[in-house]
């Protein structure tokens, strides 16, 4: 019997297991999924749980169900992610099967606006790293991130652009032992300036979603503060809302 460790709905975990199969290439675009009976048996879950997981994948655009034909893995033309779980844009890109890279990396150290230091829970005189990057998926710009991290997180390490070419979270966890547990996120529709529009390769008045986030560790301590801009034409977020009981 399969042993799962999870918090929350079992269907959400089953959905993640199916998604891993798609992302890892076990199921490719155009492939038909096994019947519900066979898939439920394979995953060792009930059919209602499986149906709920499939429904979530369909909402997120990973599969399509056709009456009388079956359920198929879809060809995804843009990046999509649910907001039920926190993921970095690097993870979202990698899950889509695309290659993630960073360009236009800019770093500076100093003290910044009081609001930023307050969000980080640090003294207004404490030095922070400001990290700005454009993230690409298969070479196409899909996000602009501006992150503020207390310099003490990195100790006396000399920071280089190469350290931040991929996931900031991965670098912090593997190189500095700092782990992100969750984030407090505000979703803000914005209009970006000409410079950012050019870097994201979008029109000046194109809709852009800002994720304004403070990231915390397991002890509820702020780790870093980030502002990430996503062109709606390239990246879409959604959330599955259950009816309150």
C-alpha positions as CSV (number, residue, x, y, z in Angstrom):
1,X,0.0,0.0,0.0
2,X,1.3,3.4,-0.9
3,X,2.2,5.6,2.1
4,X,1.6,9.3,1.7
5,X,2.5,12.1,4.2
6,X,0.3,15.1,3.5
7,X,-1.6,17.9,5.1
8,X,-4.9,18.9,3.6
9,X,-7.0,17.2,0.9
10,X,-5.8,13.9,-0.5
11,X,-7.0,14.9,-3.9
12,X,-4.4,17.8,-4.0
13,X,-1.6,15.3,-3.3
14,X,-2.9,12.9,-6.0
15,X,-3.0,15.8,-8.4
16,X,0.6,16.6,-7.6
17,X,1.6,13.0,-8.2
18,X,-0.1,13.0,-11.6
19,X,1.5,16.3,-12.5
20,X,4.9,14.8,-11.7
21,X,4.2,12.1,-14.2
22,X,3.4,14.6,-16.8
23,X,6.4,16.9,-16.1
24,X,8.8,14.0,-15.9
25,X,7.8,12.8,-19.3
26,X,5.9,9.6,-18.2
27,X,2.9,11.2,-20.0
28,X,3.5,13.5,-23.0
29,X,1.2,15.9,-24.8
30,X,-1.4,14.0,-26.8
31,X,-1.1,10.8,-24.6
32,X,-4.3,9.4,-23.3
33,X,-4.6,8.7,-19.6
34,X,-5.7,5.3,-18.4
35,X,-9.3,4.7,-17.4
36,X,-10.4,6.1,-14.1
37,X,-10.7,2.6,-12.7
38,X,-7.2,1.7,-13.7
39,X,-5.7,5.0,-12.6
40,X,-7.4,4.9,-9.2
41,X,-6.1,1.4,-8.7
42,X,-2.6,2.4,-9.8
43,X,-2.6,5.4,-7.4
44,X,-4.4,3.4,-4.7
45,X,-7.1,6.0,-4.1
46,X,-10.9,6.1,-4.5
47,X,-12.5,7.2,-7.8
48,X,-14.0,10.4,-6.2
49,X,-10.5,11.4,-5.0
50,X,-9.1,10.7,-8.4
51,X,-11.9,12.7,-10.1
52,X,-11.2,15.7,-7.9
53,X,-7.5,15.5,-8.8
54,X,-8.3,15.3,-12.5
55,X,-10.7,18.2,-12.2
56,X,-7.9,20.4,-10.8
57,X,-5.5,19.3,-13.5
58,X,-8.1,20.2,-16.1
59,X,-8.6,23.6,-14.6
60,X,-4.9,24.2,-14.7
61,X,-4.8,23.2,-18.4
62,X,-2.6,20.1,-18.0
63,X,-5.3,17.7,-19.3
64,X,-8.5,17.8,-21.4
65,X,-11.4,15.5,-21.1
66,X,-13.5,14.6,-24.2
67,X,-16.9,12.9,-23.9
68,X,-16.8,9.4,-25.4
69,X,-13.0,9.6,-26.1
70,X,-11.2,9.9,-22.8
71,X,-8.7,12.2,-21.0
72,X,-5.6,13.5,-22.8
73,X,-2.5,15.4,-21.8
74,X,-2.6,18.8,-23.4
75,X,0.0,20.8,-25.3
76,X,0.7,23.9,-23.1
77,X,1.4,27.2,-24.9
78,X,2.0,29.3,-21.8
79,X,3.0,28.9,-18.2
80,X,0.3,28.2,-15.6
81,X,0.3,27.5,-11.9
82,X,-2.1,27.1,-9.0
83,X,-1.7,29.3,-6.0
84,X,-2.6,26.5,-3.5
85,X,1.1,25.7,-3.1
86,X,4.0,28.1,-3.1
87,X,6.4,27.6,-6.0
88,X,9.2,29.7,-7.4
89,X,9.0,30.8,-11.0
90,X,12.0,28.6,-11.7
91,X,10.0,25.6,-10.5
92,X,7.0,26.6,-12.6
93,X,9.2,26.9,-15.7
94,X,10.9,23.5,-15.0
95,X,7.5,21.8,-14.4
96,X,6.4,23.0,-17.9
97,X,9.4,21.2,-19.4
98,X,11.1,24.4,-20.4
99,X,14.6,25.6,-19.6
100,X,14.9,28.3,-17.0
101,X,17.6,30.9,-17.1
102,X,18.2,34.4,-15.8
103,X,19.5,37.4,-17.6
104,X,20.0,41.1,-16.9
105,X,21.1,40.3,-13.3
106,X,21.7,43.4,-11.3
107,X,22.9,43.4,-7.7
108,X,23.4,46.2,-5.2
109,X,23.9,46.3,-1.4
110,X,22.8,49.0,0.9
111,X,19.9,50.2,3.1
112,X,16.5,50.8,1.4
113,X,13.0,52.2,2.1
114,X,11.7,51.7,5.7
115,X,8.8,49.7,4.4
116,X,11.2,47.1,3.0
117,X,13.2,46.8,6.2
118,X,9.9,46.6,8.2
119,X,8.7,43.7,6.0
120,X,12.0,41.9,6.7
121,X,11.8,42.6,10.4
122,X,15.3,44.2,10.5
123,X,16.7,47.5,11.6
124,X,16.6,50.3,9.1
125,X,20.4,50.5,9.2
126,X,20.9,46.8,8.3
127,X,22.5,46.2,4.9
128,X,20.4,44.2,2.4
129,X,21.1,42.7,-1.0
130,X,18.8,44.0,-3.8
131,X,18.7,41.4,-6.6
132,X,16.9,42.2,-9.9
133,X,16.6,39.6,-12.6
134,X,14.7,38.7,-15.8
135,X,13.7,35.0,-15.9
136,X,13.3,33.3,-19.2
137,X,11.6,30.1,-20.3
138,X,13.4,28.6,-23.4
139,X,14.8,32.1,-24.0
140,X,11.5,34.0,-23.7
141,X,11.3,36.6,-20.9
142,X,8.4,35.5,-18.5
143,X,9.1,37.4,-15.3
144,X,11.0,40.3,-13.7
145,X,11.8,39.8,-10.0
146,X,13.2,42.3,-7.5
147,X,14.2,40.7,-4.2
148,X,15.6,42.1,-1.0
149,X,17.6,39.8,1.3
150,X,19.3,40.7,4.5
151,X,23.1,40.6,3.8
152,X,23.7,38.6,7.0
153,X,21.9,35.6,5.3
154,X,25.0,35.2,3.1
155,X,27.6,35.8,5.8
156,X,30.9,36.9,4.5
157,X,30.5,35.1,1.2
158,X,31.4,37.2,-1.9
159,X,28.3,37.3,-4.0
160,X,28.5,36.9,-7.8
161,X,25.9,37.0,-10.6
162,X,26.6,33.3,-11.3
163,X,25.1,32.4,-7.9
164,X,21.7,33.7,-9.0
165,X,21.4,32.5,-12.5
166,X,18.8,30.0,-11.5
167,X,16.6,29.7,-8.4
168,X,17.2,32.1,-5.6
169,X,15.4,29.7,-3.2
170,X,17.6,26.8,-4.4
171,X,20.8,28.8,-3.8
172,X,19.7,29.9,-0.4
173,X,18.7,26.4,0.7
174,X,21.7,24.5,-0.8
175,X,24.5,27.0,-0.2
176,X,23.4,28.8,2.9
177,X,21.0,26.5,4.8
178,X,18.1,28.8,4.6
179,X,14.7,27.1,3.9
180,X,11.5,28.7,2.8
181,X,8.4,27.3,4.4
182,X,5.7,29.6,3.0
183,X,5.0,33.1,1.8
184,X,2.4,35.9,2.4
185,X,1.4,37.1,-1.0
186,X,-0.6,40.0,-2.4
187,X,-1.8,40.0,-6.0
188,X,-1.6,43.4,-7.5
189,X,-2.5,44.3,-11.2
190,X,0.0,46.9,-12.4
191,X,1.2,48.8,-15.5
192,X,5.0,48.6,-15.9
193,X,7.3,51.3,-17.1
194,X,8.8,51.4,-20.6
195,X,12.1,49.8,-19.4
196,X,10.5,46.8,-17.8
197,X,8.1,46.4,-20.7
198,X,11.0,46.3,-23.1
199,X,12.9,43.7,-21.0
200,X,9.8,41.5,-20.8
201,X,9.2,42.0,-24.5
202,X,5.6,43.2,-24.1
203,X,3.6,46.3,-25.1
204,X,3.6,49.2,-22.7
205,X,0.0,48.8,-21.7
206,X,-0.1,45.0,-21.5
207,X,-1.7,43.6,-18.3
208,X,0.9,42.5,-15.7
209,X,0.4,40.8,-12.4
210,X,2.6,41.7,-9.5
211,X,3.1,39.1,-6.7
212,X,4.2,41.1,-3.7
213,X,5.6,38.5,-1.3
214,X,7.3,38.1,2.1
215,X,8.9,34.6,2.4
216,X,9.1,32.9,5.8
217,X,11.0,30.0,7.3
218,X,9.6,27.3,9.5
219,X,9.9,29.5,12.6
220,X,7.8,32.3,10.9
221,X,10.8,34.5,10.5
222,X,11.0,36.7,7.3
223,X,13.7,35.4,5.0
224,X,13.4,37.7,2.0
225,X,11.0,40.2,0.4
226,X,10.2,39.9,-3.3
227,X,8.3,41.7,-6.0
228,X,7.7,39.6,-9.1
229,X,6.1,40.8,-12.3
230,X,4.4,38.4,-14.7
231,X,3.0,39.3,-18.1
232,X,-0.5,37.9,-18.3
233,X,0.0,36.8,-21.9
234,X,2.8,34.5,-20.8
235,X,2.1,33.4,-17.2
236,X,-1.3,32.7,-15.6
237,X,-2.1,31.9,-12.0
238,X,-5.3,30.5,-10.6
239,X,-6.7,29.1,-7.4
240,X,-9.2,26.4,-6.7
241,X,-11.7,27.7,-4.1
242,X,-13.7,25.3,-2.1
243,X,-17.1,26.3,-0.8
244,X,-17.0,27.1,3.0
245,X,-19.0,24.7,5.1
